[in-house]
Structures are given as structure tokens and as C-alpha cells.
Amino acid sequence: MDTISVNILNELAAVVEKPEEKIGLVERLFDKAAFSWSEFLFLGATLVAIYFLLQLLKWFLQVTQWFGNYRRIIQTSIKSVLLVFEPIVVLLLSSAFIMLNPIYHGSVLGLVVLFGFTHIRNYVHGRVIQTNSNLAIGREIQIGKLEGIINTIERLGLKIKTAKGLHYMSFAHIIEAGYVLLSGDDISGYYQLKIIPKEPNSKINYEWELMDALSVVPYLDWNHKPEISIEDDNHIIARVVVKDESHIYELMDLINEWNYSCKILK
């Protein structure tokens, strides 16, 4: 048994005989496990650097055609990693912060949890709900009696667009009420299009090219940003919302003029 362990055991035995020394012993034991501020800052800087590196890689894959057919798989993997990495960073930094000064810092974080419990619960529920890869902007969702299109996915809830306006739903309420992602076939103005280049070119970033072209199209409802994904063999899936259902055919004609073939997915 090493010298430190022997000393700790001797101190514990002394406490049994002298209870008044208990507080001093606890403080010394906490002190032996504490982080230093330099270690805490190094841990924080490392975790933040990894987070921004993952975000940079996610952005890089969106603007390039690298990795070919594996690009979408890598993008999905990075999205899943970021989904769990952020709460892990919060937990690690919170634990390290407590170890700097267990009594005072633990009390501070305890108060933060107490007064921010509602937001923390929404955040955790949001992480759980977003593990469903089908949850995306432009999808129709039904929460209780509310039915509309997902307009924005935030950290603590969703913004749902309905005929009556924009509604905010916290993730805690969504978990409690339950939700259903609808197919989208009956959504007024919402369509999924399959777009195929007539002259495929592996050097072209079709995601950027189409988004740039769609940015000046007057038929789209830009309260719902078009969502474009590239599948194998440069087949493109575009989810769009048009201002009026009659505009979808004008949009398809326009896409055909851009040297693409286009059809509505059922």
C-alpha cells in the first residue's frame, strides 16, 4: 500500500475518535481530486476546437463533392456525432468546473439546474427527438391537434407554420403530446422533386448550383428554405414549398430549361 493511501486511512481512523476533524478531512480529500484552472481551460479549449472542427468538416462536405458516393454517409455520421457531442461537452465541462471547487461551484451549478430545469429538459428532449433523421425543415408534422410544416428546428423547440401563422412548440411539449411525421403528399404547396442532370459532371457541385438557381425563382415560399440532397449517380432530391400549387409545373419547366430532368416524387 502506498504512503498516500496509508495517510488517508490514518486520517479516517482519527475521524472516528475525533468527529470535529471531519470537515477538515473532507476538504483535504476534495482538494486532492480538484482540477486546476489551467487544466480546466485546456479541456475547454480542446473540446471547443473539436466542435468547431466537426462544424468545419460538415460545411466543407456541403460545398464540395469530395468522397463521392460516401459523402452523404459521412455527412449523416457527422450530424449524428454533433448531436451527442454538444451535450457531452457540457457534461464534461460542468464536471470539471465542479472539481475546481466542489462546494462552491457545485452549489452554483445546482442553482443553475434548479432555475433552468425547464430549458435543460427541453434541450435534452430535443436531442432525443432529433435522433429521428426524418425530422427536417419542410416536413409536415402533427402534434396533438396542431398540423403544419416544420419551419425552424431550434435547440429548445420547433417553429411550425400553419394556415393561422407560426407556432412555437417546445420539445418537452412535443414529447408529452406525441408527434407524427406525415408523408407530405397532401401538404398544400409542399413537394419532393427528383432532379437528374442531363449531362452529369462529377466536378459540378449540384447542391450549390441548384440552390443558387432557385434563389431567384419567384414561385418558392422562402419561409421554407429548399432542402437539397444528392444521392448516388448524381440523382438529386429537392424538397420545396411553392406559393401556389399551380406554380409547381412552372417550376419544373424552369428546372428542365436548366438542363435537368425533373419529376414529382409520390
KELO-513871 format. One line per 5 residues: number of its first residue (from 1); their letters; for each residue x, y, z of C-alpha. Coordinates in pm, 1 decimal, m for minus. Example, Ala and Ser with C-alpha at 12.3 -4.5 7.8 and 13.67 -1.06 7.14 Angstrom:
residues 2
1) AS) 1230.0:m450.0:780.0 ~ 1367.0:m106.0:714.0
This chain:
residues 266
1) MDTIS) 0.0:0.0:0.0 ~ 144.7:339.1:m94.9 ~ 221.5:617.3:151.4 ~ m73.0:837.6:40.7 ~ m324.6:555.9:96.4
6) VNILN) m181.4:484.0:440.8 ~ m205.3:850.6:536.5 ~ m569.7:872.0:422.1 ~ m661.6:559.3:619.8 ~ m492.1:701.2:928.4
11) ELAAV) m689.7:1024.6:888.8 ~ m1015.8:832.2:851.3 ~ m939.0:636.6:1168.9 ~ m868.0:961.4:1350.5 ~ m1206.3:1099.2:1248.4
16) VEKPE) m1381.6:815.4:1428.2 ~ m1209.3:925.0:1750.8 ~ m1231.0:1299.9:1678.8 ~ m1550.3:1388.9:1479.8 ~ m1461.4:1758.4:1492.9
21) EKIGL) m1184.6:1692.6:1238.5 ~ m1434.6:1554.9:983.2 ~ m1485.6:1882.4:792.0 ~ m1112.3:1940.5:760.1 ~ m1058.2:1586.9:627.7
26) VERLF) m1336.3:1620.9:365.6 ~ m1187.4:1947.7:243.5 ~ m842.7:1787.8:211.8 ~ m980.8:1489.0:23.0 ~ m1167.5:1721.6:m218.0
31) DKAAF) m850.4:1921.0:m263.8 ~ m660.2:1607.0:m374.5 ~ m915.3:1546.0:m657.8 ~ m950.7:1905.2:m776.6 ~ m876.5:2034.6:m1125.7
36) SWSEF) m655.0:2335.0:m1170.0 ~ m780.1:2632.3:m1372.0 ~ m513.1:2569.0:m1634.9 ~ m637.3:2209.9:m1678.9 ~ m997.2:2330.7:m1696.9
41) LFLGA) m913.9:2591.0:m1962.8 ~ m711.1:2336.9:m2160.8 ~ m1000.3:2088.2:m2152.7 ~ m1246.1:2359.8:m2259.5 ~ m1024.7:2479.8:m2544.7
46) TLVAI) m972.0:2122.2:m2668.5 ~ m1343.2:2034.8:m2668.3 ~ m1441.9:2363.1:m2836.0 ~ m1170.0:2311.6:m3100.8 ~ m1302.1:1961.0:m3177.1
51) YFLLQ) m1658.3:2100.0:m3200.4 ~ m1560.7:2371.4:m3448.4 ~ m1351.5:2120.8:m3645.7 ~ m1658.7:1898.6:m3685.8 ~ m1868.2:2201.1:m3790.5
56) LLKWF) m1599.7:2298.5:m4043.0 ~ m1593.7:1945.1:m4185.2 ~ m1975.2:1948.4:m4208.4 ~ m1964.4:2278.3:m4401.4 ~ m1679.6:2152.6:m4623.9
61) LQVTQ) m1881.2:1847.4:m4728.7 ~ m2176.7:2073.0:m4816.1 ~ m1972.8:2286.8:m5056.2 ~ m1762.0:2016.8:m5222.9 ~ m1814.5:1685.8:m5399.6
66) WFGNY) m1529.6:1504.6:m5223.4 ~ m1563.2:1139.5:m5110.7 ~ m1805.9:1062.0:m5395.3 ~ m2080.2:816.2:m5300.2 ~ m1961.5:813.3:m4938.3
71) RRIIQ) m2021.1:1185.9:m4897.6 ~ m2381.2:1156.9:m4776.8 ~ m2288.9:877.9:m4533.9 ~ m2009.2:1090.7:m4386.4 ~ m2240.1:1393.4:m4361.3
76) TSIKS) m2503.4:1189.1:m4178.5 ~ m2236.9:1048.1:m3944.5 ~ m2102.3:1394.1:m3860.3 ~ m2454.8:1522.3:m3794.7 ~ m2514.7:1231.6:m3554.6
81) VLLVF) m2181.5:1292.2:m3378.4 ~ m2256.2:1664.3:m3334.5 ~ m2599.0:1577.1:m3194.4 ~ m2444.5:1391.7:m2898.1 ~ m2109.8:1573.8:m2880.3
86) EPIVV) m2257.4:1905.8:m2767.9 ~ m2427.2:1767.7:m2451.7 ~ m2114.7:1560.1:m2377.4 ~ m1907.6:1879.8:m2386.8 ~ m2149.8:2046.7:m2144.9
91) LLLSS) m2134.6:1749.6:m1906.1 ~ m1753.8:1726.1:m1913.7 ~ m1703.0:2098.9:m1859.3 ~ m1964.0:2102.7:m1581.4 ~ m1789.3:1813.1:m1405.0
96) AFIML) m1450.3:1979.5:m1440.0 ~ m1593.6:2309.8:m1313.4 ~ m1728.9:2136.6:m1002.7 ~ m1390.8:1975.3:m936.5 ~ m1225.6:2317.5:m929.6
101) NPIYH) m1414.0:2385.4:m606.9 ~ m1669.3:2112.6:m527.3 ~ m1856.5:2300.9:m254.8 ~ m1899.0:2644.8:m412.0 ~ m1904.6:2550.3:m780.3
106) GSVLG) m2133.8:2257.4:m708.8 ~ m2373.6:2495.7:m533.6 ~ m2364.8:2737.0:m828.2 ~ m2438.6:2462.6:m1083.4 ~ m2708.5:2325.6:m855.4
111) LVVLF) m2883.6:2664.3:m864.5 ~ m2842.0:2680.4:m1243.1 ~ m3005.7:2338.0:m1278.8 ~ m3281.2:2432.6:m1034.3 ~ m3380.7:2759.2:m1204.2
116) GFTHI) m3308.1:2643.0:m1559.4 ~ m3465.5:2299.2:m1528.8 ~ m3736.6:2370.7:m1789.3 ~ m3481.6:2476.5:m2051.5 ~ m3249.5:2186.3:m1968.9
121) RNYVH) m3538.9:1941.2:m2004.3 ~ m3634.5:2091.7:m2342.4 ~ m3271.6:2069.5:m2455.5 ~ m3240.3:1701.4:m2359.2 ~ m3574.5:1614.8:m2518.8
126) GRVIQ) m3463.0:1799.6:m2832.4 ~ m3151.7:1584.2:m2858.6 ~ m3367.6:1273.2:m2830.4 ~ m3624.1:1387.5:m3089.4 ~ m3356.4:1492.5:m3338.6
131) TNSNL) m3214.3:1140.7:m3347.3 ~ m3502.4:1081.6:m3589.9 ~ m3328.0:1156.0:m3920.7 ~ m3665.5:1214.1:m4090.3 ~ m3726.3:1523.6:m3878.2
136) AIGRE) m3628.9:1805.1:m4113.7 ~ m3728.4:2153.5:m4220.7 ~ m4010.8:2132.5:m4475.9 ~ m4161.3:1811.1:m4338.1 ~ m4524.4:1812.4:m4229.1
141) IQIGK) m4574.0:1727.2:m3862.8 ~ m4879.2:1669.6:m3645.6 ~ m4852.4:1744.7:m3272.1 ~ m5178.5:1678.9:m3095.1 ~ m5439.5:1876.1:m3290.6
146) LEGII) m5179.8:2106.4:m3449.9 ~ m5073.7:2022.8:m3803.5 ~ m4826.4:2220.0:m4009.6 ~ m4485.5:2235.2:m4173.1 ~ m4158.4:2248.0:m3976.7
151) NTIER) m4022.7:2596.9:m4037.7 ~ m3724.8:2602.3:m3797.3 ~ m3550.4:2349.6:m3572.6 ~ m3409.6:2525.7:m3267.2 ~ m3225.1:2394.6:m2962.0
156) LGLKI) m3531.5:2410.1:m2738.2 ~ m3820.1:2358.4:m2978.5 ~ m3971.9:2371.2:m3325.4 ~ m4140.2:2652.2:m3517.0 ~ m4439.4:2512.3:m3704.6
161) KTAKG) m4605.9:2702.9:m3989.0 ~ m4980.6:2655.3:m4023.8 ~ m5255.0:2838.2:m4212.3 ~ m5309.6:3051.3:m3900.0 ~ m4946.1:3154.9:m3861.6
166) LHYMS) m4621.6:3047.0:m3698.8 ~ m4643.1:2837.4:m3380.6 ~ m4362.0:2755.3:m3138.1 ~ m4362.4:2411.4:m2973.5 ~ m4112.8:2320.5:m2702.4
171) FAHII) m3957.3:1974.4:m2726.5 ~ m4093.4:1886.7:m2381.1 ~ m4448.2:1957.5:m2505.9 ~ m4383.1:1755.8:m2822.3 ~ m4266.3:1457.8:m2615.7
176) EAGYV) m4569.7:1488.1:m2389.7 ~ m4826.3:1527.5:m2671.6 ~ m4654.9:1294.8:m2915.9 ~ m4593.5:1371.5:m3282.6 ~ m4642.2:1218.7:m3626.1
181) LLSGD) m4432.9:1299.9:m3932.3 ~ m4670.9:1294.3:m4226.7 ~ m4578.9:1183.3:m4576.6 ~ m4605.7:1529.7:m4725.6 ~ m4819.6:1422.8:m5022.8
186) DISGY) m5119.6:1625.2:m4909.3 ~ m4937.8:1937.9:m4796.4 ~ m5052.0:2244.3:m4980.0 ~ m4752.1:2375.9:m5172.2 ~ m4501.3:2116.1:m5045.5
191) YQLKI) m4336.7:1884.6:m5298.8 ~ m4047.7:1644.8:m5329.9 ~ m3879.6:1656.1:m5668.6 ~ m3637.0:1412.0:m5824.8 ~ m3391.6:1603.2:m6041.8
196) IPKEP) m3134.1:1439.2:m6268.8 ~ m2868.6:1628.7:m6470.9 ~ m2898.8:1558.1:m6842.5 ~ m2519.5:1580.5:m6875.8 ~ m2371.9:1463.5:m6541.0
201) NSKIN) m2037.1:1611.8:m6441.3 ~ m1859.8:1494.2:m6126.1 ~ m1678.8:1830.0:m6096.9 ~ m2002.4:2025.9:m6050.9 ~ m2145.8:2085.3:m5703.8
206) YEWEL) m2511.5:2034.8:m5794.2 ~ m2628.2:2120.7:m5443.9 ~ m2477.9:2468.5:m5469.6 ~ m2569.4:2515.4:m5837.4 ~ m2937.0:2432.7:m5780.1
211) MDALS) m2962.4:2637.2:m5461.3 ~ m2809.4:2934.8:m5641.5 ~ m3050.7:2894.9:m5932.3 ~ m3353.7:2854.5:m5704.6 ~ m3262.8:3168.4:m5508.6
216) VVPYL) m3408.5:3389.5:m5784.1 ~ m3718.3:3179.4:m5858.9 ~ m4035.3:3375.3:m5772.0 ~ m4253.7:3066.5:m5723.7 ~ m4096.0:2947.4:m5397.5
221) DWNHK) m4209.6:3027.2:m5044.2 ~ m3879.7:3126.7:m4881.6 ~ m4024.5:3093.1:m4534.9 ~ m3926.6:2731.5:m4606.3 ~ m3577.3:2712.0:m4748.2
226) PEISI) m3546.0:2440.5:m5015.7 ~ m3372.1:2126.8:m4893.7 ~ m3147.8:1953.5:m5145.8 ~ m2972.6:1619.1:m5107.0 ~ m2750.8:1435.6:m5355.3
231) EDDNH) m2797.3:1061.8:m5396.8 ~ m2596.7:806.1:m5591.4 ~ m2524.6:873.3:m5960.6 ~ m2592.5:1247.5:m5911.8 ~ m2964.7:1192.4:m5858.8
236) IIARV) m3096.3:1491.7:m5664.7 ~ m3386.6:1506.9:m5421.1 ~ m3527.0:1857.8:m5366.3 ~ m3792.6:1942.9:m5108.7 ~ m3958.9:2273.2:m5191.6
241) VVKDE) m4263.2:2476.0:m5090.3 ~ m4430.2:2681.6:m5363.5 ~ m4657.1:2979.4:m5302.1 ~ m4937.5:2826.4:m5506.6 ~ m4984.0:2464.6:m5614.8
246) SHIYE) m5016.5:2568.1:m5978.7 ~ m4660.2:2704.3:m5961.1 ~ m4506.4:2358.2:m5927.7 ~ m4537.7:2286.5:m6300.2 ~ m4387.7:2624.5:m6389.8
251) LMDLI) m4100.7:2545.7:m6152.8 ~ m4047.2:2206.3:m6316.1 ~ m4044.3:2364.5:m6662.9 ~ m3783.5:2610.6:m6541.7 ~ m3566.4:2332.5:m6398.7
256) NEWNY) m3589.4:2146.6:m6730.5 ~ m3457.5:2460.1:m6902.3 ~ m3151.0:2440.3:m6673.8 ~ m3054.5:2110.5:m6843.9 ~ m3210.5:1883.2:m6583.8
261) SCKIL) m3492.3:1631.2:m6599.1 ~ m3745.3:1675.4:m6319.4 ~ m4041.0:1480.7:m6183.5 ~ m4257.5:1482.0:m5869.6 ~ m4193.6:1200.3:m5623.6
266) K) m4507.7:1034.8:m5488.4
